[in-house]
Amino acid sequence: MFKLSPPPGPRSRAGFTLIELLVTITIFGIMLAIGIPNASNWLLTNRARGASEFYAEGFSMARRQAVAHNAFSRISLTPNTNTGQMDWQVDLCFVGLNNTCGADDDSWSTTAAPAANDPEGGSGFRSIYRSADALPSSEVLQPTTLPVGASQVYYTATGWVNTAFDDRLTQLRLDPSSNYAHEVPVVALSVTLAGMATKCDPTLAVSDNRACPP
């Protein structure tokens, strides 16, 4: 005959002891202490790496708008007081009887109003402005324009750089600080006469095809 065993009694619930709870909290604190700085550094590094794309977008925008509207365009870089980087703005100008789209003409578009002689009138193109607030500070990534002090590039209606303007910007260089030199490479944007902004490495010899033009 088989002997039936009695049903099992209720299982006791195991809980955390005070020591186990303290160990868990300690481990969690160590993970936070290590993980948060590393995550912050990773985000900052990626923002620094993406800075060149921010400026490349501006040069590309200026060229595209000139061709699309059959007008003169320009991109202007201005210091950002929050980060030490540079904001950019793209303006358009349409040649008319009373203006030649010179640097000092007041006929260029603004963010508030289209350019004078814009064929679309009051609904025409308004300047496009981008703030560099999202970029890392200049203590992480230092921008330099060449020639030193140059801040604008003018484009013709065909998208080529207008060489009639003196002191035009030919290169924008972005140098990481010494603390980020291993994570963030030195990069520059060189503006060709065809209006294209191409990435290059200013630290390489001119004979290297990745180097910046002299």
PAPAFI-347974 format. One line per 10 residues: for each residue z, y, x of N, C-alpha, C. Coordinates in steps of 0.05 Angstrom, whole numbers, always signed. Example, Ala and Ser with C-alpha at 12.3 -4.5 7.8 and 13.67 -1.06 7.14 Angstrom:
% PAPAFI-347974
+156 -114 +264 +156 -90 +246 +156 -66 +264  +142 -45 +257 +143 -21 +273 +157 +1 +258 .
***
This chain:
% PAPAFI-347974
+0 -24 +17 +0 +0 +0 +0 +25 +17  -15 +44 +7 -15 +70 +22 +8 +87 +13  +20 +99 +32 +43 +117 +26 +33 +146 +26  +37 +159 +4 +28 +187 +2 +48 +205 +17  +36 +222 +33 +54 +241 +48 +58 +265 +30  +80 +278 +32 +87 +301 +16 +68 +325 +22  +62 +341 +3 +44 +364 +8 +56 +382 +29  +39 +394 +45 +49 +412 +66 +63 +436 +54  +83 +445 +67 +98 +469 +57 +82 +494 +64  +91 +517 +53 +77 +542 +58 +78 +549 +88 .
+55 +559 +97 +53 +567 +126 +67 +593 +131  +80 +594 +153 +93 +619 +160 +72 +638 +171  +74 +663 +164 +56 +684 +174 +65 +695 +200  +47 +693 +220 +54 +703 +247 +48 +733 +248  +65 +750 +258 +61 +778 +260 +63 +788 +288  +56 +814 +293 +58 +826 +319 +87 +831 +326  +94 +823 +350 +121 +831 +360 +118 +860 +371  +140 +872 +376 +140 +900 +387 +126 +901 +414  +131 +881 +430 +118 +880 +457 +88 +878 +454  +78 +860 +436 +49 +857 +432 +37 +882 +422 .
+51 +896 +405 +40 +921 +394 +38 +942 +416  +59 +944 +433 +58 +963 +455 +36 +957 +475  +31 +931 +481 +10 +923 +499 -17 +931 +487  -21 +926 +461 -46 +932 +448 -52 +962 +449  -31 +978 +443 -34 +1007 +444 -41 +1017 +472  -28 +1005 +492 -33 +1012 +520 -62 +1007 +528  -72 +983 +521 -99 +975 +527 -119 +994 +513  -114 +1000 +488 -131 +1017 +473 -132 +1045 +486  -109 +1055 +495 -107 +1081 +508 -123 +1082 +534  -121 +1060 +549 -136 +1058 +574 -166 +1059 +569 .
-175 +1044 +548 -203 +1043 +542 -213 +1070 +533  -197 +1085 +518 -205 +1112 +510 -206 +1130 +534  -187 +1128 +552 -186 +1145 +575 -210 +1141 +593  -220 +1116 +594 -243 +1110 +611 -269 +1116 +596  -270 +1109 +571 -294 +1110 +555 -303 +1138 +548  -284 +1155 +539 -291 +1182 +529 -304 +1199 +552  -292 +1201 +576 -305 +1216 +597 -332 +1205 +604  -335 +1178 +605 -361 +1167 +612 -382 +1173 +591  -374 +1172 +565 -392 +1179 +544 -400 +1208 +545  -381 +1226 +551 -387 +1254 +553 -405 +1260 +576 .
-401 +1247 +598 -418 +1250 +622 -446 +1240 +616  -448 +1218 +602 -474 +1206 +595 -490 +1226 +577  -476 +1237 +557 -489 +1256 +539 -499 +1281 +554  -481 +1291 +572 -488 +1315 +587 -512 +1310 +605  -512 +1286 +618 -534 +1279 +636 -561 +1278 +621  -560 +1266 +597 -584 +1264 +581 -594 +1291 +571  -575 +1308 +565 -583 +1335 +557 -597 +1350 +581  -586 +1346 +605 -598 +1358 +628 -626 +1347 +634  -629 +1321 +631 -655 +1309 +635 -676 +1319 +615  -666 +1325 +591 -685 +1334 +570 -691 +1364 +570 .
-679 +1379 +589 -683 +1408 +590 -713 +1415 +595  -726 +1399 +612 -754 +1405 +619 -771 +1403 +594  -764 +1384 +576 -780 +1381 +551 -777 +1405 +533  -753 +1417 +533 -749 +1441 +517 -768 +1464 +526  -770 +1467 +552 -788 +1489 +562 -817 +1481 +560  -824 +1455 +564 -851 +1446 +562 -862 +1451 +533  -844 +1447 +514 -852 +1452 +486 -860 +1481 +482  -846 +1500 +495 -852 +1528 +492 -880 +1535 +503  -886 +1525 +528 -912 +1531 +540 -934 +1518 +523  -930 +1494 +514 -950 +1481 +497 -954 +1496 +471 .
-932 +1505 +459 -934 +1520 +434 -950 +1545 +438  -945 +1560 +459 -960 +1585 +464 -990 +1580 +467  -997 +1559 +481 -1026 +1553 +485 -1038 +1544 +458  -1025 +1527 +443 -1036 +1517 +418 -1040 +1540 +398  -1020 +1558 +396 -1023 +1579 +377 -1045 +1598 +383  -1050 +1603 +409 -1073 +1620 +417 -1099 +1608 +408  -1103 +1582 +413 -1128 +1569 +405 -1130 +1567 +374  -1108 +1560 +361 -1109 +1556 +332 -1115 +1582 +317  -1106 +1605 +327 -1110 +1631 +314 -1132 +1648 +326  -1144 +1638 +348 -1165 +1653 +362 -1154 +1681 +369 .
-1130 +1680 +382 -1116 +1705 +388 -1103 +1703 +415  -1094 +1726 +426 -1079 +1725 +450 -1050 +1716 +443  -1038 +1702 +462 -1010 +1694 +458 -995 +1698 +484  -969 +1696 +481 -952 +1698 +505 -926 +1683 +499  -914 +1673 +521 -887 +1661 +519 -869 +1678 +537  -846 +1685 +526 -827 +1701 +541 -801 +1686 +544  -790 +1685 +568 -764 +1672 +574 -743 +1693 +577  -721 +1690 +562 -699 +1710 +564 -673 +1695 +569  -654 +1707 +584 -629 +1693 +590 -613 +1687 +564  -601 +1664 +564 -583 +1656 +542 -555 +1662 +552 .
-540 +1679 +539 -514 +1687 +548 -493 +1666 +545  -498 +1646 +528 -478 +1625 +524 -479 +1603 +546  -504 +1596 +554 -507 +1573 +572 -517 +1581 +600  -528 +1605 +602 -540 +1612 +628 -568 +1601 +631  -578 +1586 +611 -606 +1577 +611 -623 +1599 +600  -648 +1592 +591 -666 +1613 +581 -677 +1605 +554  -675 +1623 +535 -688 +1620 +509 -718 +1626 +513  -734 +1617 +494 -762 +1625 +495 -772 +1634 +468  -793 +1650 +469 -805 +1661 +444 -835 +1662 +448  -850 +1654 +428 -880 +1655 +429 -889 +1676 +409 .
-906 +1695 +419 -917 +1716 +403 -947 +1715 +403  -959 +1726 +382 -988 +1729 +380 -997 +1758 +378  -1021 +1763 +386 -1033 +1790 +384 -1062 +1788 +379  -1072 +1804 +360 -1100 +1805 +353 -1112 +1832 +361  -1133 +1832 +378 -1144 +1856 +388 -1156 +1872 +365  -1152 +1898 +365 -1163 +1916 +344 -1172 +1942 +356  -1179 +1961 +338 -1189 +1986 +347 -1167 +2002 +362  -1143 +1998 +354 -1121 +2014 +366 -1103 +1999 +385  -1110 +1975 +392 -1094 +1960 +411 -1111 +1941 +427  -1102 +1935 +451 -1116 +1917 +469 -1098 +1893 +476 .
-1076 +1890 +463 -1057 +1868 +468 -1046 +1868 +496  -1041 +1893 +506 -1028 +1895 +532 -998 +1888 +530  -986 +1886 +553 -958 +1878 +554 -940 +1898 +539  -947 +1923 +539 -930 +1944 +526 -938 +1951 +498  -960 +1938 +488 -968 +1944 +460 -947 +1935 +440  -944 +1951 +419 -925 +1943 +398 -939 +1927 +376  -963 +1917 +382 -978 +1903 +361 -974 +1873 +362  -956 +1863 +379 -950 +1835 +381 -933 +1827 +357  -935 +1802 +349 -918 +1792 +328 -889 +1791 +336  -872 +1791 +317 -843 +1787 +322 -833 +1765 +303 .
-808 +1758 +306 -797 +1738 +288 -794 +1748 +260  -796 +1775 +257 -793 +1787 +230 -819 +1794 +217  -840 +1798 +233 -865 +1807 +222 -889 +1797 +237  -912 +1793 +223 -937 +1784 +237 -947 +1806 +255  -966 +1799 +272 -979 +1819 +290 -997 +1837 +274  -1001 +1861 +285 -1020 +1879 +273 -1048 +1866 +274  -1064 +1871 +254 -1092 +1860 +253 -1092 +1830 +248  -1069 +1818 +241 -1070 +1789 +235 -1087 +1786 +210  -1107 +1768 +211 -1126 +1765 +188 -1111 +1756 +163  -1088 +1744 +166 -1074 +1734 +142 -1054 +1755 +131 .
-1054 +1778 +143 -1037 +1800 +133 -1008 +1794 +135  -993 +1801 +114 -964 +1797 +114 -955 +1769 +114  -972 +1750 +108 -965 +1721 +109 -974 +1708 +135  -982 +1725 +154 -992 +1714 +179 -970 +1702 +197  -978 +1696 +221 -960 +1683 +241 -937 +1701 +249  -913 +1690 +247 -889 +1703 +258 -880 +1689 +283  -870 +1704 +302 -863 +1693 +328 -843 +1670 +325  -846 +1650 +343 -829 +1627 +342 -808 +1629 +365  -783 +1628 +357 -761 +1631 +377 -745 +1606 +378  -737 +1598 +403 -720 +1574 +407 -697 +1582 +425 .
-673 +1576 +416 -649 +1582 +432 -642 +1559 +450  -632 +1565 +474 -624 +1545 +494 -595 +1538 +491  -583 +1543 +468 -554 +1538 +464 -548 +1508 +467  -567 +1491 +461 -561 +1462 +462 -564 +1450 +491  -574 +1466 +509 -578 +1456 +537 -551 +1458 +552  -548 +1442 +573 -523 +1444 +589 -522 +1471 +603  -498 +1479 +611 -495 +1505 +623 -508 +1506 +651  -511 +1530 +661 -523 +1534 +687 -506 +1523 +709  -481 +1517 +703 -463 +1503 +723 -472 +1474 +727  -487 +1464 +708 -497 +1437 +710 -526 +1437 +719 .
-542 +1455 +708 -571 +1456 +713 -579 +1485 +716  -590 +1492 +739 -596 +1520 +745 -626 +1525 +743  -635 +1542 +725 -664 +1548 +723 -672 +1570 +742  -696 +1567 +754 -707 +1588 +772 -736 +1591 +765  -745 +1616 +763 -773 +1621 +757 -787 +1630 +783  -812 +1623 +785 -829 +1631 +808 -854 +1644 +797  -861 +1667 +808 -846 +1683 +827 -819 +1691 +816  -800 +1696 +834 -773 +1702 +826 -773 +1727 +808  -760 +1724 +785 -759 +1746 +766 -781 +1746 +745  -802 +1730 +749 -823 +1728 +729 -813 +1714 +704 .
-821 +1723 +680 -810 +1712 +655 -831 +1708 +633  -856 +1713 +639 -876 +1712 +617 -902 +1698 +627  -915 +1686 +608 -943 +1676 +613 -959 +1685 +589  -982 +1697 +594 -1001 +1706 +574 -1025 +1687 +572  -1034 +1682 +548 -1056 +1663 +544 -1079 +1678 +530  -1104 +1670 +537 -1127 +1680 +523 -1131 +1664 +498  -1151 +1672 +482 -1156 +1658 +456 -1167 +1630 +461  -1176 +1624 +485 -1186 +1597 +491 -1164 +1579 +503  -1140 +1590 +506 -1118 +1574 +516 -1114 +1575 +546  -1131 +1590 +560 -1127 +1593 +589 -1107 +1615 +595 .
-1095 +1613 +618 -1076 +1634 +626 -1091 +1660 +632  -1081 +1682 +622 -1094 +1708 +626 -1084 +1719 +652  -1101 +1718 +672 -1093 +1726 +700 -1094 +1756 +703  -1101 +1771 +682 -1101 +1800 +684 -1073 +1812 +685  -1054 +1796 +677 -1026 +1806 +677 -1013 +1799 +704  -1000 +1819 +716 -987 +1816 +741 -960 +1802 +737  -951 +1790 +759 -924 +1777 +760 -921 +1756 +738  -942 +1741 +732 -940 +1720 +712 -924 +1697 +724  -910 +1683 +706 -895 +1660 +714 -913 +1637 +721  -910 +1625 +744 -927 +1602 +751 -912 +1576 +752 .
-885 +1578 +756 -869 +1553 +758 -841 +1558 +749  -830 +1539 +734 -802 +1539 +726 -788 +1515 +738  -768 +1520 +755 -755 +1499 +769 -727 +1495 +758  -718 +1470 +755 -692 +1463 +744 -677 +1446 +765  -656 +1458 +777 -641 +1444 +798 -613 +1436 +788  -606 +1411 +789 -579 +1403 +781 -559 +1411 +802  -534 +1416 +793 -513 +1422 +812 -506 +1398 +829  -491 +1401 +850 -484 +1379 +868 -470 +1357 +854  -454 +1363 +833 -439 +1342 +819 -458 +1324 +803  -482 +1333 +797 -500 +1317 +780 -526 +1310 +795 .
-526 +1314 +821 -550 +1310 +837 -559 +1281 +836  -540 +1262 +833 -548 +1234 +833 -558 +1224 +806  -549 +1237 +785 -557 +1229 +758 -581 +1244 +747  -584 +1269 +755 -606 +1286 +744 -625 +1294 +767  -650 +1287 +765 -669 +1294 +786 -678 +1323 +785  -685 +1334 +808 -697 +1361 +808 -725 +1359 +795  -731 +1377 +778 -757 +1377 +764 -767 +1405 +761  -793 +1408 +760 -805 +1435 +756 -828 +1432 +737  -834 +1454 +723 -858 +1456 +706 -877 +1476 +719  -901 +1467 +725 -921 +1484 +738 -942 +1491 +717 .
-947 +1516 +713 -966 +1526 +693 -993 +1529 +706  -1012 +1513 +699 -1039 +1514 +711 -1055 +1537 +698  -1077 +1544 +711 -1095 +1565 +700 -1106 +1556 +673  -1109 +1530 +669 -1119 +1520 +643 -1098 +1522 +621  -1074 +1532 +628 -1053 +1536 +608 -1035 +1513 +604  -1039 +1491 +618 -1022 +1467 +615 -997 +1469 +633  -974 +1461 +622 -950 +1460 +637 -945 +1431 +645  -947 +1425 +670 -944 +1397 +680 -919 +1394 +697  -906 +1371 +694 -882 +1366 +710 -889 +1359 +738  -873 +1368 +757 -877 +1362 +785 -850 +1361 +799 .
-850 +1351 +823 -826 +1349 +839 -827 +1368 +863  -813 +1390 +862 -815 +1410 +883 -802 +1402 +910  -789 +1379 +910 -777 +1370 +935 -796 +1353 +952  -819 +1346 +941 -838 +1329 +956 -858 +1345 +971  -870 +1333 +991 -890 +1346 +1007 -915 +1350 +990  -930 +1371 +997 -954 +1379 +981 -974 +1356 +980  -974 +1339 +1001 -994 +1317 +1002 -988 +1295 +981  -964 +1295 +970 -957 +1275 +949 -967 +1286 +922  -980 +1268 +907 -992 +1276 +881 -971 +1283 +860  -946 +1277 +866 -924 +1284 +847 -912 +1311 +854 .
-920 +1323 +876 -909 +1348 +885 -920 +1371 +869  -906 +1394 +870 -916 +1418 +857 -937 +1432 +874  -956 +1444 +861 -977 +1458 +876 -965 +1482 +892  -976 +1488 +915 -965 +1510 +931 -968 +1537 +917 .
***
